[in-house]
Amino acid sequence: MSFLHAQRYIEYSKALLKRRLAFKMDLAIITFFQVISPLVMLFVWTAIYLSSGVSTINHFTLSQIITYFFIVAIIYAITPDISWGVLGDVRNGNVFAILTRPLSYVWTLIIGSFANIAFDTLAFALPIMIILIFAAHISLPIITWLLFIVSMLIMLVITLMFEFMMGYLAFFMIEISGLISIYGFVSGFLGGSLVPLNLLPQSISSITSVLPFQFMLYTPAAIFTGAIDAQQAVGSIEFGILWAVVLLGLDFVIWYAAKRHVDAVGV
Amino acid sequence: MASTDHVIEVANLRKSFKSYESMSGKKIFLASLRRRYFTKHALNGVSFSVKKGERVMLLGENGSGKSTLIKIMVGILHPDSGDARVFGLTPWENRIKIAWDYGMVSGAHNQMFWNLPAVDTFEYVKGLYEIPDREYKKRLDYFIRILNLEEIYKKQVRLLSLGERMKCNFVASVLHLPKIVFLDEATVGMDLSSVINLREAVLDMQRTYGITFFMTTHIVDEIKALGEHVIIIDKGRVVFDGTKSQLQQLLGSKKQSEIRFEQEMVGLRFAKYGKVIERAPDHLKIEIDASKLKSKEIVNLLNSEGVVDYNVSEPDLGYVLARFYKMKREKG
């Protein structure tokens, strides 16, 4: 990207956010859903703890579990849906509108994602975080905050790389909505969206511990709730960085192959 | 291949697409599984050049390769082989560089933000190309005036009619006053007065700013009004490259004559001298060889009793094109 004209991507992002704000009712519904979804988990897990009569499950207290799902909700709130976006662009010909301007399609996705992440952090993640900290009286040592922030950055890189990969597939396959849904479920489950990974049976958690999906939800949430200590967190972050580098390389290779496939979508 | 007065130079471009057709059958499921794959040769060695400030009409029937050619020239498609230069650069290797200097309007693609007012897309274009405030206002006022956008440019694009959207598409694509504008069936859905105004805008922009226009259309009036340099492609090959008047002479020394008469019987006498194009109880339009028109027999006939009026003209462009396409099809 030529930085002489970096302004054009800011203009693109401004237009992108304007488009998001155009439908106020939809935005209100999404906001409501983002706040409601961790509350559902609150009821489910309260029922589980009360019915089983235990105060901890695998070292997790009820309040830790609830905090865990609030962090999961925050992560979901700020993760941009790049794959759905690319699919939409391919379907309705938006790729054409971008490629006939002095813009790189990949850079519009990257800068657009940053704009969306910034917007979602301010609009959803921070309010949920503030509610969580005050309602649950959370006070974390500074080192935990630092590790949490680093793990959130790794979460963003890995999630974006997967999202980009799914997006590139749209250029090859045109219709990938089924695949995106499956990816969403699998990555969610293996990332710890339904059950924290350390509560899964040993056989399954030994598999998830080598896969990159853990860094997309579980690791930041586990660091924040104290399910893993600082030493374990550092080890996990190192492994996460390794996965981020591998996926970044893979993305470059796939994009190189997908680039010429712009032909196939008939833009 | 570089030449200073040529903005576009294309040599021996070839492009094929792999595609498939479903085998027809009553069983829907089986039909969707049985596909016949084939290769479509969209461009079969296309060469031409365009001078700076020209108005070029790229003509050809549906599926002749016009849009593929334009997509290669704007850098979004890679050809299989051949060479192309736009402003001296290979478009598919320098897409972003050349995109600063061209505008692209396509009847098949929307350039506007669907759920925002049209003016928001214009503002985005202003920011993208860093158009100064005063200049932007001046240009926008100009387009609002000539394309009658006053009532529509602040409305959401999704609420506009097809023609209104196309007018906005045009503005969004030329606000930065590019060196070359590609118009790929850009007047689709526009009302008559807007089409006429858009043609005037094209002529005015060419005169005032020396902008080159590269256009495709199927509307004969548009070819008549805007065509200077005409290129016709058929099955991915250039079959004509010349001026509009050269195109009209394609049918050789043929002229068109329209004769009005009082009785149908009078008109029938003319039919044997040429090919009948149009026939009605009170008039006849024939294609006739220029040499025959000077013959005593015809002159006498034209001045005989019962003939109310007649005129002789160059063949109508639409008719020439239709004949030309038919000729090419028959040759296969």
Interface residues (C-beta under 8 A of the other chain):
Chain A: S2 Q7 R8 I10 E11 Y12 K14 A15 K18 R19 A22 F23 N92 G93 F96 A97 L99 T100 R101 P102 L103 S104 R260 V262 D263 V267
Chain B: F17 K71 V74 G75 I76 L77 H78 R95 I96 K97 A99 W100 Y102 M104 S106 A108 H109 N110 Q111 F113 N115 L116 D120 T121 Y124 G127 L128 Y129 E130 Q156 S173
